[in-house]
Structures are given as structure tokens and as C-alpha cells.
């Protein structure tokens, strides 16, 4: 089953496919400090409600795929207030 994940303004930013939250991004959107990928808290909560237990980020311009369980992601997650991204 495929479930589109939307932002609060209605844009589709990811898809839940079975138990996988799948998101395609470009490398320029990777956080630099801390190094990683950011998700809106609401997106993660909605994805879990839709059945996601894993997260996959596919970087379209490099071909790299990052995968993690939702439980590990949440155990390592922290709120970001001061971030740096590629420009």
C-alpha cells in the first residue's frame, strides 16, 4: 500500500510504502551540523500511523540510500534550532 505524506500546506514530501517511509532528496539538502537528514516531527508521526517502521532517504544526485529503523531514528533524534545546510 502507498500512502503519500504531506506537509501542513499539502505538498507531498514522502511516501509510506508498506512499512517504509521513503523520501527522495538532493544532497544539497543534507544537514551539515549535525550531519544528517531532518524530518518534520508531524511527518514522522503520520508515517508511523500509516504503518512505517523503517525510514529510507534516497539521494537522487549521488545514488546513495540511507536506511534506518524508526525506533533507532527516534532514539538518536533531537530538536534542531541552529542548523547549517549546503547552499
N, C-alpha and C positions, 0 to 999 in steps of 0.2 A: 504494500500500500504506500502511496506517495502523498505526503501532506506538505503543502507549501507553508513556510514560516515567514511571517510578515512583521515588519516594523510597525510601530504605533501609527505611522502615517500611511500604512497599507502596502509599502514596497515589499516584494518577495526578495528575501536575502539568503535563504537557505531552504532545504527540503529535508523532511524526515522520510526516509525510505526504510520500511520495516523498523528495525531498531537503531538505525544510523541517522544522525544529524549530519547532513552533507552540505558543505559550503565551498564555493569556488571563489577564489580571490586572486589578486595580483600581488607580487612580492612587495610592491611599494606600500602596501597596507600593513605589513608586519610591524609590530611594536619594536622599538629599539631598546628602551629602558622601561620596564623589564622586557627582555627579548621574548616575544611570544605573540599570540593571537588573542584579541579581545572579543568578547561577546556581550551583548546586552543581557542583563540578568533575566529580563522577561522572555527573551528568545530561548534561553536555556530551560526555563520553567515550562514554557509552552511545548518545547521539543520533548521534554520528559513526559508531559501529559499526553503527547501524541505517540509515546512508546519508545523514544530514543534512550538507549543505554550506552551508545558509543558516539563519538564525535570524529568527523573526518574533515580536514581542511585540505583542499586541492589547490595548489598554487599554479595557476594557468600558464604563467610565463616561464616557469622553471621546470614544471613537471613533478615537483616534489609533493608528496602527500604526507600530511601529519595526521596521526590517529591516536586517540586516547579514549579510555572509558569515561563516561560522565562522572562516575564516582571519583576517579583519580583527578579529573579536571577540577571538580568542585573542592577536593581536599587541598589542592595547590592554588586555587583561585584567590585573588584579593581584589579589593576595590581599587580602581585606578583614579588618581586625582592629578598626577603630574606625569604625563607620558610624552615620549618622543617617537615620531614616526618618520619613515623615509619621506623626503619632499620631492 
